[in-house]
Amino acid sequence: MRARRRSPTTSASLLAMGTELAMLGIEAQMVIGQRMALFMLGGPKARKEARLMVTEKVKAAGEAAATIALGGTPHKVVRGYRRKVQANHRRLGKG
């Protein structure tokens, strides 16, 4: 039996998805570091960030589920998560 060959489009798509996932992981680690530094300082700002973090995670998971349920692609879900993580990185970097 012959091995199935992937089309160049599929290979490129997998590579793009892998790159997006790797970047999401790196960007998320930066946000985690920023939040940990804020949490170590404590205070009202840290408590507000902790509440916001939980709220954002629940909302993002719901949006991801809706995207998939409405026929969206996993790539679209990852792009949405990356936009949110990048926005958090910018916001936390200002403080």
HELIX and SHEET records of a PDB file:
HELIX    1   1 PRO A    8  LEU A   41  1                                  34    
HELIX    2   2 PRO A   44  ALA A   69  1                                  26    
HELIX    3   3 PRO A   74  LYS A   94  1                                  21    
END                                                                             
